[in-house]
Amino acid sequence: MAKSLIIGACGQIGSELTIELRKQRGADTVVATDIREGSKSLLSSGVFEKLDVMDKKAVVSCIKRHDITEVYLMAAMLSATAEKYPGKAWDLNMISLSNILDIAKEGLIKRIFWPSSIAVFGPTTPKKNTPQVTIMEPTSVYGITKLAGERWCDYFYHNHNIDVRSIRYPGLISWKTDPGGGTTDYAIEIYHKALTHKVYNCFLKADTELPMMYMNDAIKATIAIMEADFSNITVWASYNLGGISFTPEKIAASIKKHIPDFSINYIPDFRQKIADTWPDSIDDTIAFQDWGWKHEFDLDAITKDMIANLTRKKKIS
């Protein structure tokens, strides 16, 4: 069985991925790391270490010490935050990937997961059912780093036979973690505000349609691609991953089915410009053909689960 190292385990995806992998494979098979201290659930469910992915020697030491065979590189600076700190975003997002690819090239690990994003697309990309192979001219700092990373992964596979797997995440929704600085994080904030204030000031326009996905589906996809047989993988840059597409107006309507007096205001900020360059919907046919990808949660199912779990979480706290 693989021994996994999660880098960026405190993040939105990394935290839930760590718990699910430990649940499926056993706590002793997953080492969680981050530059900051982990949550109680991460600390109590298995090994956790502080680790700076920019320190290649420290990463190598951790891999050797724990006999790691595969790395999930989840550390990154997301879209909205990256626009504020472009130099730091480039360094973190690119040097971290370069370090892990070099470690694989040196034969210390067998497999890598690295997340890409719909941010790799740009205003010239077809917006409806965006195909796997298409025009990619991102205009955001985050998107530029992710596109460069995709090409770097593809290069390392074709030139060094490195088994590096990737998916282009759409916007992700979860009740377990707080928003992490992404443009699509409105779709998390809106549920919190609906429960606490019955009103939400949305930083995107009412009709801004974006591809979205519930975290349960994203974690399922991440594990599925890593467990897929090597011979079935045909995309070594990053797979399109589709879930559902909706607008702030539609998610507000879904919430009102549960909270009738909820209201929403639209006050677009700099994130609107980022969202305008992204697709409305994604064609993920290749992921379905290669490793059987299929999402489960639609918008109303997401809303029902989010409200139920956030309500329970707030009562506990």
N, C-alpha and C positions, 0 to 999 in steps of 0.2 A: 504494500500500500504506500501511496505517496506521502511524504512528510512535507507539509506546506508551511511556508512563511508568508504571512500577510503583512505587507508594509503599508502603513496608513490605516491601521485597524480601528482608529478612533473616528474615522470619517463616516459619512452618510452610508456609503455602500460597504466599506470595510468592516464596520462594526457588526452589521447584520450578516455579512458573508462569513465572518469568523465564527459566530454563534452557530450558524447553520452547518458549516463544515464540521465543527466539533460534535454537533448533534448527530450527523450522519456517519462520521468516520471515527469518532472518539477524540476526547480532549487531548490526548498525548500525541496526536498526529498534526496538530495545528499550533504554530507559534505566532502569537500576535505581537506586532511592534508598531510604535508610533513615536514621533518626536516629543509628544506630551503624554501625561499619565492617562492610563486607560480607565474606563468606567468600572463600576463595581461588577457588572456582568462579565466584562472581559477579564478582569483580574481574578474573579472567583471560578471561572469556567475552564481555565487552563493557563498555560505559560504566557506571561506578558513581559516584554522588555522595552525600555526606551531605546530608540534607534533612529539615527539621522541618516536617511537614504543618500544624502549628499556625501557622506563619509564612506567611501567605498571599502576601505580597510575594515571598518566596523561591521559593514554588511557581510563581507567575506568571513569575518570571525564568527558572526552569528550563524551563518550558513554551515560552517564547519562544525561549530560547537553542538548544533542540534541535528546534524546529518540531514539537512534540508534537501529535498529533491525537486521541489517546484516553488515558484514565487508568484504571488499575486501582488502586483505593484499598483496599489490603489492611491498612493500619495499624489496629490495634484493641487494646483491652485485653480479654482473654477472661474467661470466666465466674468461675472460682475466684479469679483475681487481682482482678477487679472487685469482688467482695464485700469484699475487704480494703481497697480504695481506691475507694469509690463516687464521690467527687467527681472524682477524676482520670479514672476510667473514663468518666463522663458527658462531661467536657470533651474528652478525646481522641476518643471515638467519635462525638460529635455535632458538635463544632467542625470536625473534619477533613472530615466530609461536607458541612457547610454551606459551607466554603471551596471545595471542588471544584465543588459545584452552582452557586455564585455565579460561579466562573470559566467554567463552561459557559454560564451565562446571559449572560455578557459576550462570548461568541462566540469564546473562545480555544481551545476544544476541541470536538470533534464528538460524542464518545461517552464514557460512563463505565461502569465496572463497579464495583459496590459489594456486598460479601458480607453477606448476612443469615444467620440461623441458626435451628435448631429451638428455640432459646431464646426465640423470640417467643411460643411457646405456653405455656400455664400449666395449673394443676390443673383448670380448668373446660373445657379443650379435649378433644374426643374423642380418646382415646389410641390406638385402633386405626384404621389407615388414615386418619390425620388428613387431612381434605380441604383443598384449596387455600384456600377461603374458609370461615372458621370462627371460633369464639370465640377471642380471643387476649387473655389476661390474665396476662402474665408476672409472676413474683414475684421474679426475680433482677435485679440491676442491669444485667447484660449484656443480658438479654432485653428490659428496658425500653428501653435505648438502641437495640437493633436494631428493635424495633417502631416507635419514634419515627422512626428512619431510614427504614423502609419507607414510612411515611406521607409523610415529607418527599420521598422520591424520586417517589412517585405524584403528589404535589402539583406538583412541578417539571415533570413531564411534561405534566400536564393544563393547567397555567397558563402554562408557558414553553416547552413543546414540547422539553424536554431529553431526549435519548436516553440514559437511565440504566437499565442492566440489572442484575438481581440474582437470586441464587438463595439459598435457605435451606439452608446446608450442614448435614448431619447430623454426627455425630462422625467425625473423619478420622484415618486410620491411615497412617503413613509410616515407613520405615526411614531415610530420609535426614536428617530433622531431629529434634531432641529435643522432648519434650512442652513445650507453650507456656503452660500454666496453665489448661487447660480441664477441665471435669468429665469429659468422655469420654476424657481422656488416659490413663486406666488401660489402655486398649486398645493403647497404644503401650508404656507402662512394663512391661506384663506380659511382652512378648517379650524386652525387655532383661534383666529379672530371671530369666526362664526360662533364658536362656543363661549368665548370670553366676553366679546363686545357686541355680538350680533350685527356687526358692520365691518367691512373690509375696504381699505383704500388700495386699489390695485394699481401696480406700476406699469401695467400693460393695457392696451386698448381692449374694449369689449370683444372685438371680433378677431383678435390675434389667435389664429389656430396654430397649434404646435403638437408634434408627436409626444405622447406621454406614456408612462408605464408605472404600474404599481410595483413597489419594491419586491414583493413576493415573486413576481414574474422575472424581475431583473436578476435576482439571486438564483432562481431556477435556471435561467439562461447561462449565467456565468459558470455554474457548476456543470451544466450540460455540455458546453463547448470544451471544457477542460477534460471531461470524461469521454468525449468522442474519440473514436479510433483515429489515429494519425492519418491513415489512408483516406478518410472521409473529408478531411479539411482541404479545401481548395482555395480559400482566401487567406493570404498571409499578411495582408495589410490590416483590414478590419471589416467584419461583417455588418451589414445593415441589420438593425434590430427594430422591428416595429411593434407597437402595442396598439394604442388607440390615439385618436387625435380629437382635441376639443379646444374651445375658446374659454376665456374667463367668464363670458356670459353663460355658457353652457354649464360650467362647473357650479356657478352661482345658482342656476335653476335646479341642479341636482341637489344642492345643499338645502334649498328652500322646501324640498319635499320632506325634510326632517326637521328643519328649523324655519317655519313659515315667516317669521318676522325678521329674518336675515336680509340685509341689504348690502349693496356693493357700490362703491364709487370708483371712477376711473381717472387716475392721475398719472399718466405715462411719464416716465423719467428716461434716463440714458439707456436703460435696459430695453426699451422699445426698439431702439435702433439696432440692437443686437438681434432681437427676436425677429425683426423684419427680414433678416438675411437667411433665416433658417427655413427648412421645408415645412409644409403643412401636413404631409403624410409620407410614410416610408414604405418602400417595397422590400420586404425581407424574404422573398421567395428562395433565394440561395441558401439562407440559413435553415429554412424548412427542408430543402432538398438535401443538404449536406449532413445536418445533425438533428433534424426533427423539431426545430423550434416552433412553438405555438403559444401565444399568450392566453391567459385565462380570465383576467379581470377586465370588465368593461367599466364605464364611468360610474354608473349607479352602484355597482358592486364595490368599487373603490370608496365611494362616499359613505356607504353603509358601514364598511369596515373601519374607515378612518374615524367617523363620529363615535362609533361604539368603543373603540380602543382609546381614543383621546379622552372621552368622558370617564372611562374607567381609570385611566392614568391620572387624571386631574383629581379624582376622588381619593386615590391612594396617596398622592402628594399633599 
